Amino acid sequence: MGGLIPNIYHSLDASHLMVVIKNIKNQNIDYILPIPDCFGTQLNYLSFVYNILKLGFIQIYSNQEILKSFHGNILLKIINLI
């Protein structure tokens, strides 16, 4: 289980990337360049993309059921190891 935390982080990071790209495409912005841990866009879209990035974090991390479900699954795996 040594790689558990990095894998969780990368999964959440990838989820955020997908949410952001989906939301940007829904707004008909065609100029987005996803790079690990950052995004590129045209200057006139910068503040708009910045707001979509913040909303992406809110969409993912405000759902407490995801964290409860993950916690329950980890506890089950630990119990099964004992």
mmCIF file of the N, C-alpha and C atoms, coordinates in Angstrom:
data_MODEL
# 
_entry.id   MODEL 
# 
loop_
_atom_site.group_PDB 
_atom_site.id 
_atom_site.type_symbol 
_atom_site.label_atom_id 
_atom_site.label_alt_id 
_atom_site.label_comp_id 
_atom_site.label_asym_id 
_atom_site.label_entity_id 
_atom_site.label_seq_id 
_atom_site.pdbx_PDB_ins_code 
_atom_site.Cartn_x 
_atom_site.Cartn_y 
_atom_site.Cartn_z 
_atom_site.occupancy 
_atom_site.B_iso_or_equiv 
_atom_site.pdbx_formal_charge 
_atom_site.auth_seq_id 
_atom_site.auth_comp_id 
_atom_site.auth_asym_id 
_atom_site.auth_atom_id 
_atom_site.pdbx_PDB_model_num 
ATOM 1   N N  . MET A 1 1  ? 0.822   -1.201  0.000   1.00 0.00 ? 1  MET A N  1 
ATOM 2   C CA . MET A 1 1  ? 0.000   0.000   0.000   1.00 0.00 ? 1  MET A CA 1 
ATOM 3   C C  . MET A 1 1  ? 0.860   1.256   0.000   1.00 0.00 ? 1  MET A C  1 
ATOM 4   N N  . GLY A 1 2  ? 2.149   1.126   -0.333  1.00 0.00 ? 2  GLY A N  1 
ATOM 5   C CA . GLY A 1 2  ? 3.043   2.268   -0.333  1.00 0.00 ? 2  GLY A CA 1 
ATOM 6   C C  . GLY A 1 2  ? 2.696   3.320   -1.374  1.00 0.00 ? 2  GLY A C  1 
ATOM 7   N N  . GLY A 1 3  ? 2.087   2.910   -2.478  1.00 0.00 ? 3  GLY A N  1 
ATOM 8   C CA . GLY A 1 3  ? 1.749   3.854   -3.536  1.00 0.00 ? 3  GLY A CA 1 
ATOM 9   C C  . GLY A 1 3  ? 0.328   4.365   -3.458  1.00 0.00 ? 3  GLY A C  1 
ATOM 10  N N  . LEU A 1 4  ? -0.354  4.089   -2.368  1.00 0.00 ? 4  LEU A N  1 
ATOM 11  C CA . LEU A 1 4  ? -1.770  4.445   -2.254  1.00 0.00 ? 4  LEU A CA 1 
ATOM 12  C C  . LEU A 1 4  ? -1.999  5.952   -2.335  1.00 0.00 ? 4  LEU A C  1 
ATOM 13  N N  . ILE A 1 5  ? -1.308  6.711   -1.525  1.00 0.00 ? 5  ILE A N  1 
ATOM 14  C CA . ILE A 1 5  ? -1.535  8.160   -1.477  1.00 0.00 ? 5  ILE A CA 1 
ATOM 15  C C  . ILE A 1 5  ? -1.179  8.836   -2.806  1.00 0.00 ? 5  ILE A C  1 
ATOM 16  N N  . PRO A 1 6  ? -0.021  8.536   -3.421  1.00 0.00 ? 6  PRO A N  1 
ATOM 17  C CA . PRO A 1 6  ? 0.252   9.152   -4.730  1.00 0.00 ? 6  PRO A CA 1 
ATOM 18  C C  . PRO A 1 6  ? -0.797  8.776   -5.777  1.00 0.00 ? 6  PRO A C  1 
ATOM 19  N N  . ASN A 1 7  ? -1.268  7.534   -5.748  1.00 0.00 ? 7  ASN A N  1 
ATOM 20  C CA . ASN A 1 7  ? -2.286  7.125   -6.714  1.00 0.00 ? 7  ASN A CA 1 
ATOM 21  C C  . ASN A 1 7  ? -3.602  7.859   -6.500  1.00 0.00 ? 7  ASN A C  1 
ATOM 22  N N  . ILE A 1 8  ? -3.968  8.077   -5.244  1.00 0.00 ? 8  ILE A N  1 
ATOM 23  C CA . ILE A 1 8  ? -5.186  8.842   -4.952  1.00 0.00 ? 8  ILE A CA 1 
ATOM 24  C C  . ILE A 1 8  ? -5.031  10.263  -5.485  1.00 0.00 ? 8  ILE A C  1 
ATOM 25  N N  . TYR A 1 9  ? -3.891  10.868  -5.193  1.00 0.00 ? 9  TYR A N  1 
ATOM 26  C CA . TYR A 1 9  ? -3.643  12.235  -5.644  1.00 0.00 ? 9  TYR A CA 1 
ATOM 27  C C  . TYR A 1 9  ? -3.739  12.330  -7.165  1.00 0.00 ? 9  TYR A C  1 
ATOM 28  N N  . HIS A 1 10 ? -3.093  11.412  -7.869  1.00 0.00 ? 10 HIS A N  1 
ATOM 29  C CA . HIS A 1 10 ? -3.092  11.467  -9.333  1.00 0.00 ? 10 HIS A CA 1 
ATOM 30  C C  . HIS A 1 10 ? -4.485  11.193  -9.903  1.00 0.00 ? 10 HIS A C  1 
ATOM 31  N N  . SER A 1 11 ? -5.246  10.332  -9.253  1.00 0.00 ? 11 SER A N  1 
ATOM 32  C CA . SER A 1 11 ? -6.618  10.072  -9.705  1.00 0.00 ? 11 SER A CA 1 
ATOM 33  C C  . SER A 1 11 ? -7.487  11.311  -9.551  1.00 0.00 ? 11 SER A C  1 
ATOM 34  N N  . LEU A 1 12 ? -7.370  11.984  -8.425  1.00 0.00 ? 12 LEU A N  1 
ATOM 35  C CA . LEU A 1 12 ? -8.149  13.203  -8.210  1.00 0.00 ? 12 LEU A CA 1 
ATOM 36  C C  . LEU A 1 12 ? -7.704  14.316  -9.154  1.00 0.00 ? 12 LEU A C  1 
ATOM 37  N N  . ASP A 1 13 ? -6.404  14.395  -9.412  1.00 0.00 ? 13 ASP A N  1 
ATOM 38  C CA . ASP A 1 13 ? -5.873  15.387  -10.344 1.00 0.00 ? 13 ASP A CA 1 
ATOM 39  C C  . ASP A 1 13 ? -6.415  15.139  -11.753 1.00 0.00 ? 13 ASP A C  1 
ATOM 40  N N  . ALA A 1 14 ? -6.435  13.873  -12.162 1.00 0.00 ? 14 ALA A N  1 
ATOM 41  C CA . ALA A 1 14 ? -6.975  13.528  -13.478 1.00 0.00 ? 14 ALA A CA 1 
ATOM 42  C C  . ALA A 1 14 ? -8.476  13.799  -13.544 1.00 0.00 ? 14 ALA A C  1 
ATOM 43  N N  . SER A 1 15 ? -9.179  13.550  -12.458 1.00 0.00 ? 15 SER A N  1 
ATOM 44  C CA . SER A 1 15 ? -10.620 13.837  -12.413 1.00 0.00 ? 15 SER A CA 1 
ATOM 45  C C  . SER A 1 15 ? -10.874 15.330  -12.572 1.00 0.00 ? 15 SER A C  1 
ATOM 46  N N  . HIS A 1 16 ? -10.059 16.128  -11.908 1.00 0.00 ? 16 HIS A N  1 
ATOM 47  C CA . HIS A 1 16 ? -10.196 17.576  -12.025 1.00 0.00 ? 16 HIS A CA 1 
ATOM 48  C C  . HIS A 1 16 ? -9.941  18.019  -13.460 1.00 0.00 ? 16 HIS A C  1 
ATOM 49  N N  . LEU A 1 17 ? -8.923  17.462  -14.083 1.00 0.00 ? 17 LEU A N  1 
ATOM 50  C CA . LEU A 1 17 ? -8.612  17.781  -15.477 1.00 0.00 ? 17 LEU A CA 1 
ATOM 51  C C  . LEU A 1 17 ? -9.812  17.492  -16.373 1.00 0.00 ? 17 LEU A C  1 
ATOM 52  N N  . MET A 1 18 ? -10.425 16.340  -16.202 1.00 0.00 ? 18 MET A N  1 
ATOM 53  C CA . MET A 1 18 ? -11.566 15.964  -17.042 1.00 0.00 ? 18 MET A CA 1 
ATOM 54  C C  . MET A 1 18 ? -12.772 16.873  -16.797 1.00 0.00 ? 18 MET A C  1 
ATOM 55  N N  . VAL A 1 19 ? -13.025 17.219  -15.551 1.00 0.00 ? 19 VAL A N  1 
ATOM 56  C CA . VAL A 1 19 ? -14.140 18.126  -15.236 1.00 0.00 ? 19 VAL A CA 1 
ATOM 57  C C  . VAL A 1 19 ? -13.908 19.481  -15.874 1.00 0.00 ? 19 VAL A C  1 
ATOM 58  N N  . VAL A 1 20 ? -12.696 19.985  -15.773 1.00 0.00 ? 20 VAL A N  1 
ATOM 59  C CA . VAL A 1 20 ? -12.364 21.304  -16.338 1.00 0.00 ? 20 VAL A CA 1 
ATOM 60  C C  . VAL A 1 20 ? -12.512 21.285  -17.859 1.00 0.00 ? 20 VAL A C  1 
ATOM 61  N N  . ILE A 1 21 ? -11.947 20.296  -18.508 1.00 0.00 ? 21 ILE A N  1 
ATOM 62  C CA . ILE A 1 21 ? -12.035 20.216  -19.967 1.00 0.00 ? 21 ILE A CA 1 
ATOM 63  C C  . ILE A 1 21 ? -13.496 20.118  -20.406 1.00 0.00 ? 21 ILE A C  1 
ATOM 64  N N  . LYS A 1 22 ? -14.281 19.303  -19.717 1.00 0.00 ? 22 LYS A N  1 
ATOM 65  C CA . LYS A 1 22 ? -15.709 19.175  -20.055 1.00 0.00 ? 22 LYS A CA 1 
ATOM 66  C C  . LYS A 1 22 ? -16.420 20.517  -19.909 1.00 0.00 ? 22 LYS A C  1 
ATOM 67  N N  . ASN A 1 23 ? -16.186 21.214  -18.811 1.00 0.00 ? 23 ASN A N  1 
ATOM 68  C CA . ASN A 1 23 ? -16.842 22.502  -18.580 1.00 0.00 ? 23 ASN A CA 1 
ATOM 69  C C  . ASN A 1 23 ? -16.384 23.562  -19.586 1.00 0.00 ? 23 ASN A C  1 
ATOM 70  N N  . ILE A 1 24 ? -15.127 23.531  -19.952 1.00 0.00 ? 24 ILE A N  1 
ATOM 71  C CA . ILE A 1 24 ? -14.622 24.491  -20.937 1.00 0.00 ? 24 ILE A CA 1 
ATOM 72  C C  . ILE A 1 24 ? -15.238 24.213  -22.306 1.00 0.00 ? 24 ILE A C  1 
ATOM 73  N N  . LYS A 1 25 ? -15.302 22.947  -22.699 1.00 0.00 ? 25 LYS A N  1 
ATOM 74  C CA . LYS A 1 25 ? -15.905 22.593  -23.987 1.00 0.00 ? 25 LYS A CA 1 
ATOM 75  C C  . LYS A 1 25 ? -17.389 22.962  -24.011 1.00 0.00 ? 25 LYS A C  1 
ATOM 76  N N  . ASN A 1 26 ? -18.079 22.814  -22.865 1.00 0.00 ? 26 ASN A N  1 
ATOM 77  C CA . ASN A 1 26 ? -19.495 23.194  -22.791 1.00 0.00 ? 26 ASN A CA 1 
ATOM 78  C C  . ASN A 1 26 ? -19.697 24.685  -23.006 1.00 0.00 ? 26 ASN A C  1 
ATOM 79  N N  . GLN A 1 27 ? -18.657 25.484  -22.767 1.00 0.00 ? 27 GLN A N  1 
ATOM 80  C CA . GLN A 1 27 ? -18.733 26.934  -22.962 1.00 0.00 ? 27 GLN A CA 1 
ATOM 81  C C  . GLN A 1 27 ? -18.203 27.346  -24.341 1.00 0.00 ? 27 GLN A C  1 
ATOM 82  N N  . ASN A 1 28 ? -17.939 26.356  -25.188 1.00 0.00 ? 28 ASN A N  1 
ATOM 83  C CA . ASN A 1 28 ? -17.471 26.591  -26.562 1.00 0.00 ? 28 ASN A CA 1 
ATOM 84  C C  . ASN A 1 28 ? -16.132 27.318  -26.634 1.00 0.00 ? 28 ASN A C  1 
ATOM 85  N N  . ILE A 1 29 ? -15.270 27.058  -25.697 1.00 0.00 ? 29 ILE A N  1 
ATOM 86  C CA . ILE A 1 29 ? -13.905 27.582  -25.753 1.00 0.00 ? 29 ILE A CA 1 
ATOM 87  C C  . ILE A 1 29 ? -13.040 26.486  -26.367 1.00 0.00 ? 29 ILE A C  1 
ATOM 88  N N  . ASP A 1 30 ? -12.414 26.799  -27.495 1.00 0.00 ? 30 ASP A N  1 
ATOM 89  C CA . ASP A 1 30 ? -11.617 25.805  -28.196 1.00 0.00 ? 30 ASP A CA 1 
ATOM 90  C C  . ASP A 1 30 ? -10.124 25.943  -27.924 1.00 0.00 ? 30 ASP A C  1 
ATOM 91  N N  . TYR A 1 31 ? -9.744  26.933  -27.174 1.00 0.00 ? 31 TYR A N  1 
ATOM 92  C CA . TYR A 1 31 ? -8.326  27.206  -26.968 1.00 0.00 ? 31 TYR A CA 1 
ATOM 93  C C  . TYR A 1 31 ? -7.928  26.888  -25.540 1.00 0.00 ? 31 TYR A C  1 
ATOM 94  N N  . ILE A 1 32 ? -7.664  25.607  -25.275 1.00 0.00 ? 32 ILE A N  1 
ATOM 95  C CA . ILE A 1 32 ? -7.209  25.191  -23.954 1.00 0.00 ? 32 ILE A CA 1 
ATOM 96  C C  . ILE A 1 32 ? -6.084  24.181  -24.144 1.00 0.00 ? 32 ILE A C  1 
ATOM 97  N N  . LEU A 1 33 ? -5.033  24.327  -23.376 1.00 0.00 ? 33 LEU A N  1 
ATOM 98  C CA . LEU A 1 33 ? -3.890  23.429  -23.452 1.00 0.00 ? 33 LEU A CA 1 
ATOM 99  C C  . LEU A 1 33 ? -3.648  22.861  -22.055 1.00 0.00 ? 33 LEU A C  1 
ATOM 100 N N  . PRO A 1 34 ? -4.089  21.614  -21.815 1.00 0.00 ? 34 PRO A N  1 
ATOM 101 C CA . PRO A 1 34 ? -3.839  21.021  -20.491 1.00 0.00 ? 34 PRO A CA 1 
ATOM 102 C C  . PRO A 1 34 ? -2.404  20.507  -20.389 1.00 0.00 ? 34 PRO A C  1 
ATOM 103 N N  . ILE A 1 35 ? -1.724  20.931  -19.362 1.00 0.00 ? 35 ILE A N  1 
ATOM 104 C CA . ILE A 1 35 ? -0.357  20.519  -19.061 1.00 0.00 ? 35 ILE A CA 1 
ATOM 105 C C  . ILE A 1 35 ? -0.390  20.075  -17.601 1.00 0.00 ? 35 ILE A C  1 
ATOM 106 N N  . PRO A 1 36 ? 0.380   19.037  -17.209 1.00 0.00 ? 36 PRO A N  1 
ATOM 107 C CA . PRO A 1 36 ? 0.316   18.620  -15.800 1.00 0.00 ? 36 PRO A CA 1 
ATOM 108 C C  . PRO A 1 36 ? 0.458   19.802  -14.837 1.00 0.00 ? 36 PRO A C  1 
ATOM 109 N N  . ASP A 1 37 ? -0.531  19.949  -13.988 1.00 0.00 ? 37 ASP A N  1 
ATOM 110 C CA . ASP A 1 37 ? -0.593  20.977  -12.948 1.00 0.00 ? 37 ASP A CA 1 
ATOM 111 C C  . ASP A 1 37 ? -0.766  22.403  -13.464 1.00 0.00 ? 37 ASP A C  1 
ATOM 112 N N  . CYS A 1 38 ? -1.129  22.584  -14.737 1.00 0.00 ? 38 CYS A N  1 
ATOM 113 C CA . CYS A 1 38 ? -1.434  23.924  -15.238 1.00 0.00 ? 38 CYS A CA 1 
ATOM 114 C C  . CYS A 1 38 ? -2.231  23.827  -16.536 1.00 0.00 ? 38 CYS A C  1 
ATOM 115 N N  . PHE A 1 39 ? -2.749  24.949  -16.979 1.00 0.00 ? 39 PHE A N  1 
ATOM 116 C CA . PHE A 1 39 ? -3.513  25.032  -18.215 1.00 0.00 ? 39 PHE A CA 1 
ATOM 117 C C  . PHE A 1 39 ? -3.053  26.247  -18.991 1.00 0.00 ? 39 PHE A C  1 
ATOM 118 N N  . GLY A 1 40 ? -3.144  26.172  -20.301 1.00 0.00 ? 40 GLY A N  1 
ATOM 119 C CA . GLY A 1 40 ? -2.846  27.319  -21.143 1.00 0.00 ? 40 GLY A CA 1 
ATOM 120 C C  . GLY A 1 40 ? -4.079  27.672  -21.962 1.00 0.00 ? 40 GLY A C  1 
ATOM 121 N N  . THR A 1 41 ? -4.278  28.939  -22.204 1.00 0.00 ? 41 THR A N  1 
ATOM 122 C CA . THR A 1 41 ? -5.388  29.407  -23.027 1.00 0.00 ? 41 THR A CA 1 
ATOM 123 C C  . THR A 1 41 ? -5.036  30.778  -23.591 1.00 0.00 ? 41 THR A C  1 
ATOM 124 N N  . GLN A 1 42 ? -5.901  31.306  -24.435 1.00 0.00 ? 42 GLN A N  1 
ATOM 125 C CA . GLN A 1 42 ? -5.688  32.655  -24.944 1.00 0.00 ? 42 GLN A CA 1 
ATOM 126 C C  . GLN A 1 42 ? -5.945  33.663  -23.837 1.00 0.00 ? 42 GLN A C  1 
ATOM 127 N N  . LEU A 1 43 ? -5.283  34.780  -23.924 1.00 0.00 ? 43 LEU A N  1 
ATOM 128 C CA . LEU A 1 43 ? -5.368  35.798  -22.878 1.00 0.00 ? 43 LEU A CA 1 
ATOM 129 C C  . LEU A 1 43 ? -6.801  36.263  -22.640 1.00 0.00 ? 43 LEU A C  1 
ATOM 130 N N  . ASN A 1 44 ? -7.604  36.385  -23.677 1.00 0.00 ? 44 ASN A N  1 
ATOM 131 C CA . ASN A 1 44 ? -8.972  36.874  -23.483 1.00 0.00 ? 44 ASN A CA 1 
ATOM 132 C C  . ASN A 1 44 ? -9.862  35.847  -22.785 1.00 0.00 ? 44 ASN A C  1 
ATOM 133 N N  . TYR A 1 45 ? -9.425  34.606  -22.671 1.00 0.00 ? 45 TYR A N  1 
ATOM 134 C CA . TYR A 1 45 ? -10.192 33.581  -21.946 1.00 0.00 ? 45 TYR A CA 1 
ATOM 135 C C  . TYR A 1 45 ? -9.626  33.309  -20.556 1.00 0.00 ? 45 TYR A C  1 
ATOM 136 N N  . LEU A 1 46 ? -8.563  33.966  -20.184 1.00 0.00 ? 46 LEU A N  1 
ATOM 137 C CA . LEU A 1 46 ? -7.833  33.632  -18.972 1.00 0.00 ? 46 LEU A CA 1 
ATOM 138 C C  . LEU A 1 46 ? -8.690  33.676  -17.708 1.00 0.00 ? 46 LEU A C  1 
ATOM 139 N N  . SER A 1 47 ? -9.390  34.757  -17.462 1.00 0.00 ? 47 SER A N  1 
ATOM 140 C CA . SER A 1 47 ? -10.183 34.846  -16.226 1.00 0.00 ? 47 SER A CA 1 
ATOM 141 C C  . SER A 1 47 ? -11.352 33.856  -16.254 1.00 0.00 ? 47 SER A C  1 
ATOM 142 N N  . PHE A 1 48 ? -11.905 33.613  -17.425 1.00 0.00 ? 48 PHE A N  1 
ATOM 143 C CA . PHE A 1 48 ? -13.004 32.665  -17.552 1.00 0.00 ? 48 PHE A CA 1 
ATOM 144 C C  . PHE A 1 48 ? -12.518 31.244  -17.219 1.00 0.00 ? 48 PHE A C  1 
ATOM 145 N N  . VAL A 1 49 ? -11.363 30.854  -17.773 1.00 0.00 ? 49 VAL A N  1 
ATOM 146 C CA . VAL A 1 49 ? -10.797 29.533  -17.497 1.00 0.00 ? 49 VAL A CA 1 
ATOM 147 C C  . VAL A 1 49 ? -10.408 29.415  -16.030 1.00 0.00 ? 49 VAL A C  1 
ATOM 148 N N  . TYR A 1 50 ? -9.883  30.484  -15.448 1.00 0.00 ? 50 TYR A N  1 
ATOM 149 C CA . TYR A 1 50 ? -9.523  30.481  -14.032 1.00 0.00 ? 50 TYR A CA 1 
ATOM 150 C C  . TYR A 1 50 ? -10.745 30.173  -13.161 1.00 0.00 ? 50 TYR A C  1 
ATOM 151 N N  . ASN A 1 51 ? -11.878 30.779  -13.480 1.00 0.00 ? 51 ASN A N  1 
ATOM 152 C CA . ASN A 1 51 ? -13.104 30.502  -12.720 1.00 0.00 ? 51 ASN A CA 1 
ATOM 153 C C  . ASN A 1 51 ? -13.577 29.072  -12.909 1.00 0.00 ? 51 ASN A C  1 
ATOM 154 N N  . ILE A 1 52 ? -13.434 28.537  -14.118 1.00 0.00 ? 52 ILE A N  1 
ATOM 155 C CA . ILE A 1 52 ? -13.816 27.146  -14.363 1.00 0.00 ? 52 ILE A CA 1 
ATOM 156 C C  . ILE A 1 52 ? -12.913 26.201  -13.569 1.00 0.00 ? 52 ILE A C  1 
ATOM 157 N N  . LEU A 1 53 ? -11.624 26.542  -13.445 1.00 0.00 ? 53 LEU A N  1 
ATOM 158 C CA . LEU A 1 53 ? -10.709 25.723  -12.642 1.00 0.00 ? 53 LEU A CA 1 
ATOM 159 C C  . LEU A 1 53 ? -11.163 25.664  -11.190 1.00 0.00 ? 53 LEU A C  1 
ATOM 160 N N  . LYS A 1 54 ? -11.513 26.813  -10.635 1.00 0.00 ? 54 LYS A N  1 
ATOM 161 C CA . LYS A 1 54 ? -11.985 26.848  -9.248  1.00 0.00 ? 54 LYS A CA 1 
ATOM 162 C C  . LYS A 1 54 ? -13.273 26.052  -9.086  1.00 0.00 ? 54 LYS A C  1 
ATOM 163 N N  . LEU A 1 55 ? -14.193 26.211  -10.026 1.00 0.00 ? 55 LEU A N  1 
ATOM 164 C CA . LEU A 1 55 ? -15.457 25.471  -9.947  1.00 0.00 ? 55 LEU A CA 1 
ATOM 165 C C  . LEU A 1 55 ? -15.227 23.969  -10.063 1.00 0.00 ? 55 LEU A C  1 
ATOM 166 N N  . GLY A 1 56 ? -14.214 23.560  -10.833 1.00 0.00 ? 56 GLY A N  1 
ATOM 167 C CA . GLY A 1 56 ? -13.888 22.143  -10.942 1.00 0.00 ? 56 GLY A CA 1 
ATOM 168 C C  . GLY A 1 56 ? -13.485 21.553  -9.604  1.00 0.00 ? 56 GLY A C  1 
ATOM 169 N N  . PHE A 1 57 ? -12.666 22.283  -8.848  1.00 0.00 ? 57 PHE A N  1 
ATOM 170 C CA . PHE A 1 57 ? -12.282 21.816  -7.508  1.00 0.00 ? 57 PHE A CA 1 
ATOM 171 C C  . PHE A 1 57 ? -13.502 21.724  -6.602  1.00 0.00 ? 57 PHE A C  1 
ATOM 172 N N  . ILE A 1 58 ? -14.376 22.697  -6.682  1.00 0.00 ? 58 ILE A N  1 
ATOM 173 C CA . ILE A 1 58 ? -15.586 22.680  -5.864  1.00 0.00 ? 58 ILE A CA 1 
ATOM 174 C C  . ILE A 1 58 ? -16.457 21.489  -6.219  1.00 0.00 ? 58 ILE A C  1 
ATOM 175 N N  . GLN A 1 59 ? -16.613 21.221  -7.522  1.00 0.00 ? 59 GLN A N  1 
ATOM 176 C CA . GLN A 1 59 ? -17.429 20.089  -7.956  1.00 0.00 ? 59 GLN A CA 1 
ATOM 177 C C  . GLN A 1 59 ? -16.901 18.772  -7.407  1.00 0.00 ? 59 GLN A C  1 
ATOM 178 N N  . ILE A 1 60 ? -15.610 18.595  -7.410  1.00 0.00 ? 60 ILE A N  1 
ATOM 179 C CA . ILE A 1 60 ? -15.026 17.322  -6.974  1.00 0.00 ? 60 ILE A CA 1 
ATOM 180 C C  . ILE A 1 60 ? -14.997 17.200  -5.456  1.00 0.00 ? 60 ILE A C  1 
ATOM 181 N N  . TYR A 1 61 ? -14.494 18.214  -4.783  1.00 0.00 ? 61 TYR A N  1 
ATOM 182 C CA . TYR A 1 61 ? -14.213 18.080  -3.351  1.00 0.00 ? 61 TYR A CA 1 
ATOM 183 C C  . TYR A 1 61 ? -15.363 18.456  -2.436  1.00 0.00 ? 61 TYR A C  1 
ATOM 184 N N  . SER A 1 62 ? -16.458 18.970  -2.969  1.00 0.00 ? 62 SER A N  1 
ATOM 185 C CA . SER A 1 62 ? -17.593 19.271  -2.109  1.00 0.00 ? 62 SER A CA 1 
ATOM 186 C C  . SER A 1 62 ? -18.515 18.068  -1.949  1.00 0.00 ? 62 SER A C  1 
ATOM 187 N N  . ASN A 1 63 ? -18.267 17.006  -2.696  1.00 0.00 ? 63 ASN A N  1 
ATOM 188 C CA . ASN A 1 63 ? -19.073 15.795  -2.597  1.00 0.00 ? 63 ASN A CA 1 
ATOM 189 C C  . ASN A 1 63 ? -18.509 14.902  -1.497  1.00 0.00 ? 63 ASN A C  1 
ATOM 190 N N  . GLN A 1 64 ? -19.095 14.975  -0.322  1.00 0.00 ? 64 GLN A N  1 
ATOM 191 C CA . GLN A 1 64 ? -18.614 14.206  0.821   1.00 0.00 ? 64 GLN A CA 1 
ATOM 192 C C  . GLN A 1 64 ? -18.839 12.708  0.648   1.00 0.00 ? 64 GLN A C  1 
ATOM 193 N N  . GLU A 1 65 ? -19.796 12.306  -0.175  1.00 0.00 ? 65 GLU A N  1 
ATOM 194 C CA . GLU A 1 65 ? -20.067 10.887  -0.369  1.00 0.00 ? 65 GLU A CA 1 
ATOM 195 C C  . GLU A 1 65 ? -18.872 10.172  -0.992  1.00 0.00 ? 65 GLU A C  1 
ATOM 196 N N  . ILE A 1 66 ? -18.130 10.848  -1.847  1.00 0.00 ? 66 ILE A N  1 
ATOM 197 C CA . ILE A 1 66 ? -16.951 10.238  -2.455  1.00 0.00 ? 66 ILE A CA 1 
ATOM 198 C C  . ILE A 1 66 ? -15.934 9.890   -1.377  1.00 0.00 ? 66 ILE A C  1 
ATOM 199 N N  . LEU A 1 67 ? -15.690 10.837  -0.474  1.00 0.00 ? 67 LEU A N  1 
ATOM 200 C CA . LEU A 1 67 ? -14.708 10.601  0.583   1.00 0.00 ? 67 LEU A CA 1 
ATOM 201 C C  . LEU A 1 67 ? -15.185 9.527   1.554   1.00 0.00 ? 67 LEU A C  1 
ATOM 202 N N  . LYS A 1 68 ? -16.466 9.514   1.891   1.00 0.00 ? 68 LYS A N  1 
ATOM 203 C CA . LYS A 1 68 ? -17.005 8.481   2.787   1.00 0.00 ? 68 LYS A CA 1 
ATOM 204 C C  . LYS A 1 68 ? -16.910 7.109   2.146   1.00 0.00 ? 68 LYS A C  1 
ATOM 205 N N  . SER A 1 69 ? -17.228 7.022   0.878   1.00 0.00 ? 69 SER A N  1 
ATOM 206 C CA . SER A 1 69 ? -17.156 5.750   0.159   1.00 0.00 ? 69 SER A CA 1 
ATOM 207 C C  . SER A 1 69 ? -15.718 5.248   0.097   1.00 0.00 ? 69 SER A C  1 
ATOM 208 N N  . PHE A 1 70 ? -14.787 6.146   -0.209  1.00 0.00 ? 70 PHE A N  1 
ATOM 209 C CA . PHE A 1 70 ? -13.380 5.766   -0.267  1.00 0.00 ? 70 PHE A CA 1 
ATOM 210 C C  . PHE A 1 70 ? -12.905 5.279   1.101   1.00 0.00 ? 70 PHE A C  1 
ATOM 211 N N  . HIS A 1 71 ? -13.273 5.997   2.155   1.00 0.00 ? 71 HIS A N  1 
ATOM 212 C CA . HIS A 1 71 ? -12.885 5.622   3.507   1.00 0.00 ? 71 HIS A CA 1 
ATOM 213 C C  . HIS A 1 71 ? -13.425 4.238   3.854   1.00 0.00 ? 71 HIS A C  1 
ATOM 214 N N  . GLY A 1 72 ? -14.687 3.970   3.514   1.00 0.00 ? 72 GLY A N  1 
ATOM 215 C CA . GLY A 1 72 ? -15.288 2.671   3.786   1.00 0.00 ? 72 GLY A CA 1 
ATOM 216 C C  . GLY A 1 72 ? -14.572 1.547   3.045   1.00 0.00 ? 72 GLY A C  1 
ATOM 217 N N  . ASN A 1 73 ? -14.204 1.797   1.789   1.00 0.00 ? 73 ASN A N  1 
ATOM 218 C CA . ASN A 1 73 ? -13.490 0.779   1.013   1.00 0.00 ? 73 ASN A CA 1 
ATOM 219 C C  . ASN A 1 73 ? -12.116 0.487   1.594   1.00 0.00 ? 73 ASN A C  1 
ATOM 220 N N  . ILE A 1 74 ? -11.420 1.509   2.054   1.00 0.00 ? 74 ILE A N  1 
ATOM 221 C CA . ILE A 1 74 ? -10.099 1.314   2.669   1.00 0.00 ? 74 ILE A CA 1 
ATOM 222 C C  . ILE A 1 74 ? -10.234 0.502   3.957   1.00 0.00 ? 74 ILE A C  1 
ATOM 223 N N  . LEU A 1 75 ? -11.235 0.825   4.772   1.00 0.00 ? 75 LEU A N  1 
ATOM 224 C CA . LEU A 1 75 ? -11.440 0.071   6.011   1.00 0.00 ? 75 LEU A CA 1 
ATOM 225 C C  . LEU A 1 75 ? -11.721 -1.397  5.722   1.00 0.00 ? 75 LEU A C  1 
ATOM 226 N N  . LEU A 1 76 ? -12.521 -1.674  4.706   1.00 0.00 ? 76 LEU A N  1 
ATOM 227 C CA . LEU A 1 76 ? -12.804 -3.071  4.345   1.00 0.00 ? 76 LEU A CA 1 
ATOM 228 C C  . LEU A 1 76 ? -11.532 -3.806  3.916   1.00 0.00 ? 76 LEU A C  1 
ATOM 229 N N  . LYS A 1 77 ? -10.696 -3.150  3.155   1.00 0.00 ? 77 LYS A N  1 
ATOM 230 C CA . LYS A 1 77 ? -9.440  -3.778  2.724   1.00 0.00 ? 77 LYS A CA 1 
ATOM 231 C C  . LYS A 1 77 ? -8.525  -4.058  3.921   1.00 0.00 ? 77 LYS A C  1 
ATOM 232 N N  . ILE A 1 78 ? -8.479  -3.133  4.867   1.00 0.00 ? 78 ILE A N  1 
ATOM 233 C CA . ILE A 1 78 ? -7.639  -3.326  6.063   1.00 0.00 ? 78 ILE A CA 1 
ATOM 234 C C  . ILE A 1 78 ? -8.183  -4.489  6.896   1.00 0.00 ? 78 ILE A C  1 
ATOM 235 N N  . ILE A 1 79 ? -9.495  -4.537  7.059   1.00 0.00 ? 79 ILE A N  1 
ATOM 236 C CA . ILE A 1 79 ? -10.110 -5.624  7.836   1.00 0.00 ? 79 ILE A CA 1 
ATOM 237 C C  . ILE A 1 79 ? -9.830  -6.963  7.181   1.00 0.00 ? 79 ILE A C  1 
ATOM 238 N N  . ASN A 1 80 ? -9.881  -7.015  5.862   1.00 0.00 ? 80 ASN A N  1 
ATOM 239 C CA . ASN A 1 80 ? -9.615  -8.263  5.146   1.00 0.00 ? 80 ASN A CA 1 
ATOM 240 C C  . ASN A 1 80 ? -8.157  -8.700  5.240   1.00 0.00 ? 80 ASN A C  1 
ATOM 241 N N  . LEU A 1 81 ? -7.253  -7.762  5.510   1.00 0.00 ? 81 LEU A N  1 
ATOM 242 C CA . LEU A 1 81 ? -5.837  -8.111  5.666   1.00 0.00 ? 81 LEU A CA 1 
ATOM 243 C C  . LEU A 1 81 ? -5.546  -8.727  7.028   1.00 0.00 ? 81 LEU A C  1 
ATOM 244 N N  . ILE A 1 82 ? -6.386  -8.409  8.005   1.00 0.00 ? 82 ILE A N  1 
ATOM 245 C CA . ILE A 1 82 ? -6.148  -8.870  9.389   1.00 0.00 ? 82 ILE A CA 1 
ATOM 246 C C  . ILE A 1 82 ? -6.532  -10.314 9.555   1.00 0.00 ? 82 ILE A C  1 
# 
